[in-house]
Amino acid sequence: MGALRNNGLTIVLLLLFGASIIGQWIAGWHVQVEDAQRHGEQVLSLSAYSLSPEFLSSVFENWESEFLQMSAYVVLTAFLIQRGSAESKDPDSPPRDVDLDLQASKPGAPRILQSGPIWRAIYARSLGLTLAALFLISFVMHWTQSAKVAAQEAIAHGEKPLGTLAYLGDAQLWFESFQNWQSEFLSTAVLVLLSIFLRQRESPESKGVAAPHSQTGE
């Protein structure tokens, strides 16, 4: 029970993710079946649909925007301030991560901090770098799979399909990306601003219920 209690947030979020992507997979397959039957085309099995460019493109299109939002948020909050927000660091507090070579000797500090200045510099930025890498991987998967979908549609209409590299300049790819990016940045900005005035009891994403609106940070 201790493991469930200590990891409950991750477990519940992963269960919600699993249920959601299974729902997307099954619902998307039904849409594909209906569309194929309507046009007299071959119907994919459920297993074949899971590896189809239509499904993979839709999955990575969403992952791409999420990882972009998280990487941008992690990096921007290191430099920018929103006074009064629970999502911002306090501009009046002293820097937290100075003298990492000295902090490396503290009990419980990650051992990688003792591996020299280069590794310390990399580890000090590892969260933002990893999220940015996940964004790039997701974007490439979205781009290449969407290119395959567009090529299939072009062939079905007797048109010449674009190559994968040429599709990088196609408006459809960027329409798909920007329609997700804008919603991610908007929702993050809304959270930053609402956390100035509104509260969620016991949440680390909120200030204390009795905290003044001017308090910045948790």
Backbone torsions as a table, in degrees:
resi	resn	phi	psi	omega
1	MET	NA	-28.9	179.7
2	GLY	-62.3	-40.0	179.4
3	ALA	-64.9	-39.8	178.1
4	LEU	-65.6	-41.6	179.8
5	ARG	-66.0	-42.1	-176.2
6	ASN	-75.8	-19.8	-176.8
7	ASN	-123.8	19.4	-173.7
8	GLY	-60.6	-38.2	-177.9
9	LEU	-63.5	-48.1	179.3
10	THR	-63.7	-42.9	-178.2
11	ILE	-61.8	-46.6	-178.5
12	VAL	-65.6	-42.7	179.7
13	LEU	-63.3	-39.9	178.6
14	LEU	-68.4	-36.0	175.9
15	LEU	-65.0	-41.2	177.2
16	LEU	-65.3	-39.2	175.7
17	PHE	-61.7	-47.6	-179.3
18	GLY	-59.8	-45.1	179.1
19	ALA	-63.6	-38.7	-177.4
20	SER	-69.5	-43.9	-176.8
21	ILE	-72.7	-30.6	174.0
22	ILE	-66.2	-41.3	176.6
23	GLY	-61.7	-43.2	177.2
24	GLN	-61.9	-42.6	-178.4
25	TRP	-61.3	-50.3	-176.8
26	ILE	-69.5	-44.5	179.8
27	ALA	-64.5	-41.1	178.5
28	GLY	-63.8	-36.3	178.2
29	TRP	-65.0	-42.2	178.2
30	HIS	-62.3	-38.9	176.9
31	VAL	-63.3	-42.6	179.9
32	GLN	-64.0	-41.1	178.9
33	VAL	-62.3	-46.9	-179.7
34	GLU	-63.0	-40.5	-179.7
35	ASP	-67.9	-41.1	179.7
36	ALA	-65.4	-42.4	179.3
37	GLN	-65.3	-36.9	-180.0
38	ARG	-64.3	-33.6	-177.0
39	HIS	-103.4	7.6	179.0
40	GLY	65.3	33.6	-178.7
41	GLU	-104.1	171.3	-179.1
42	GLN	-67.3	134.6	178.2
43	VAL	-91.1	128.2	179.1
44	LEU	-81.4	145.4	171.0
45	SER	-71.5	166.1	-179.4
46	LEU	-61.9	-41.0	180.0
47	SER	-67.7	-39.5	178.3
48	ALA	-66.4	-35.9	179.5
49	TYR	-64.1	-31.6	-177.8
50	SER	-64.2	-21.2	178.3
51	LEU	-108.9	7.8	-177.7
52	SER	-77.0	151.7	177.0
53	PRO	-61.7	-29.6	178.4
54	GLU	-61.2	-46.0	-179.1
55	PHE	-72.5	-47.6	-177.4
56	LEU	-63.2	-38.9	178.4
57	SER	-61.1	-44.7	-178.5
58	SER	-66.6	-36.7	179.4
59	VAL	-65.7	-52.4	-175.2
60	PHE	-73.6	-23.5	174.2
61	GLU	-60.6	-39.5	179.1
62	ASN	-78.1	-41.8	178.7
63	TRP	-60.8	-40.0	179.5
64	GLU	-53.6	-48.9	-177.2
65	SER	-68.7	-35.9	179.6
66	GLU	-65.8	-46.0	-179.5
67	PHE	-69.5	-31.7	174.6
68	LEU	-64.3	-46.8	-179.7
69	GLN	-60.4	-45.1	-177.4
70	MET	-68.9	-41.8	-179.8
71	SER	-65.6	-42.8	178.5
72	ALA	-63.8	-40.8	-178.5
73	TYR	-65.6	-45.3	-179.8
74	VAL	-61.3	-44.3	-177.9
75	VAL	-72.9	-44.6	-176.5
76	LEU	-65.7	-35.1	180.0
77	THR	-71.4	-12.6	174.5
78	ALA	-75.0	-22.1	-174.1
79	PHE	-119.0	-30.7	-172.4
80	LEU	-106.8	154.2	-174.0
81	ILE	-123.3	142.6	165.0
82	GLN	-126.5	100.2	-175.3
83	ARG	-61.0	133.9	179.1
84	GLY	92.7	-11.7	-177.1
85	SER	-89.4	140.8	174.6
86	ALA	-69.8	-17.5	-177.3
87	GLU	-90.6	3.3	-178.0
88	SER	-116.9	150.2	171.3
89	LYS	-76.0	158.3	-178.7
90	ASP	-79.2	119.0	-178.1
91	PRO	-66.3	-16.6	-179.2
92	ASP	-92.6	-5.2	178.5
93	SER	-85.4	150.8	178.7
94	PRO	-69.8	155.7	178.0
95	PRO	-56.6	141.8	-174.8
96	ARG	-88.5	-33.0	-168.6
97	ASP	-113.5	40.9	174.8
98	VAL	-87.9	158.7	177.6
99	ASP	52.7	54.2	-179.3
100	LEU	-64.8	-28.1	177.1
101	ASP	-64.1	-34.3	176.3
102	LEU	-77.1	-41.3	-179.5
103	GLN	-67.1	-20.4	-178.9
104	ALA	-62.0	-23.2	-178.0
105	SER	-87.9	-2.4	179.7
106	LYS	-68.3	146.6	177.2
107	PRO	-58.8	132.5	178.4
108	GLY	84.9	-5.8	178.5
109	ALA	-65.4	141.5	178.9
110	PRO	-53.8	135.4	-175.1
111	ARG	-63.7	-25.8	-178.3
112	ILE	-61.8	-23.4	179.4
113	LEU	-67.3	-16.9	179.6
114	GLN	-94.3	8.5	-175.1
115	SER	-94.8	10.6	177.7
116	GLY	110.6	164.8	-173.9
117	PRO	-63.3	-33.7	-178.9
118	ILE	-66.6	-47.5	179.6
119	TRP	-66.7	-34.8	176.1
120	ARG	-62.9	-42.7	-179.7
121	ALA	-64.3	-40.1	178.9
122	ILE	-67.1	-47.5	-178.0
123	TYR	-64.5	-33.6	-179.7
124	ALA	-65.4	-16.3	179.7
125	ARG	-122.5	13.6	-170.7
126	SER	-66.6	-32.9	-179.8
127	LEU	-66.8	-49.9	178.7
128	GLY	-62.6	-40.6	-179.8
129	LEU	-65.0	-42.5	-179.0
130	THR	-66.6	-43.2	178.4
131	LEU	-64.7	-38.4	177.2
132	ALA	-64.4	-39.4	178.3
133	ALA	-64.8	-41.0	177.6
134	LEU	-64.1	-36.5	175.2
135	PHE	-62.4	-47.0	-178.2
136	LEU	-63.0	-42.4	178.4
137	ILE	-62.0	-44.8	-179.3
138	SER	-65.4	-39.7	179.2
139	PHE	-63.6	-43.3	179.6
140	VAL	-62.8	-41.3	178.5
141	MET	-65.7	-43.2	176.6
142	HIS	-59.8	-48.0	-179.0
143	TRP	-59.2	-52.1	-174.6
144	THR	-69.0	-37.9	179.5
145	GLN	-73.5	-36.6	175.7
146	SER	-65.5	-34.8	176.7
147	ALA	-62.0	-38.3	178.5
148	LYS	-67.4	-40.3	178.1
149	VAL	-62.7	-45.5	-179.9
150	ALA	-63.6	-38.0	178.9
151	ALA	-65.1	-42.2	178.0
152	GLN	-61.6	-42.9	179.9
153	GLU	-66.5	-38.8	178.9
154	ALA	-63.4	-44.9	179.5
155	ILE	-62.7	-40.5	-179.7
156	ALA	-63.5	-26.3	179.4
157	HIS	-100.2	12.4	177.6
158	GLY	70.5	24.9	-179.9
159	GLU	-106.3	163.1	177.9
160	LYS	-81.8	122.8	-177.8
161	PRO	-75.8	151.0	174.0
162	LEU	-78.9	146.4	172.0
163	GLY	-71.4	165.9	-177.5
164	THR	-60.3	-43.9	-179.7
165	LEU	-66.0	-41.2	179.4
166	ALA	-65.2	-32.7	-179.0
167	TYR	-65.9	-19.5	177.4
168	LEU	-61.4	-23.1	177.3
169	GLY	-99.9	8.5	-178.0
170	ASP	-81.7	139.8	-177.7
171	ALA	-62.9	-31.2	-177.9
172	GLN	-61.9	-41.9	179.2
173	LEU	-60.2	-46.1	-176.8
174	TRP	-75.3	-28.9	172.5
175	PHE	-62.2	-45.6	179.1
176	GLU	-61.5	-40.6	-178.3
177	SER	-71.7	-50.8	-174.9
178	PHE	-65.6	-31.5	-179.8
179	GLN	-66.8	-25.7	175.9
180	ASN	-88.5	-40.5	-178.8
181	TRP	-59.4	-45.1	-175.5
182	GLN	-61.9	-36.6	-179.0
183	SER	-70.2	-35.4	178.9
184	GLU	-66.2	-45.0	-179.5
185	PHE	-68.2	-36.4	177.7
186	LEU	-64.8	-47.0	-177.7
187	SER	-64.1	-35.5	178.2
188	THR	-67.9	-44.0	178.2
189	ALA	-62.1	-39.5	178.8
190	VAL	-63.4	-43.3	178.3
191	LEU	-61.7	-45.0	179.5
192	VAL	-58.2	-45.4	-177.1
193	LEU	-74.7	-42.5	-178.4
194	LEU	-65.3	-30.2	-179.0
195	SER	-70.0	-10.2	173.6
196	ILE	-69.5	-41.3	-170.3
197	PHE	-110.1	-25.4	-175.6
198	LEU	-108.3	161.1	-174.9
199	ARG	-132.7	154.5	168.9
200	GLN	-132.8	110.1	-172.7
201	ARG	-53.6	128.7	176.1
202	GLU	69.9	5.5	178.5
203	SER	-87.1	134.5	176.1
204	PRO	-69.3	-11.7	176.6
205	GLU	-87.2	1.9	179.9
206	SER	-126.8	152.1	168.8
207	LYS	-70.7	165.8	174.7
208	GLY	-58.4	147.6	-174.8
209	VAL	-56.7	-36.2	-178.8
210	ALA	-92.2	4.0	-178.3
211	ALA	-69.3	143.2	178.3
212	PRO	-68.2	153.8	-179.7
213	HIS	-60.0	-28.5	-177.0
214	SER	-76.5	-13.7	-179.7
215	GLN	-66.3	133.6	179.9
216	THR	-110.2	133.6	-174.4
217	GLY	91.6	178.3	-176.0
218	GLU	-64.6	NA	NA
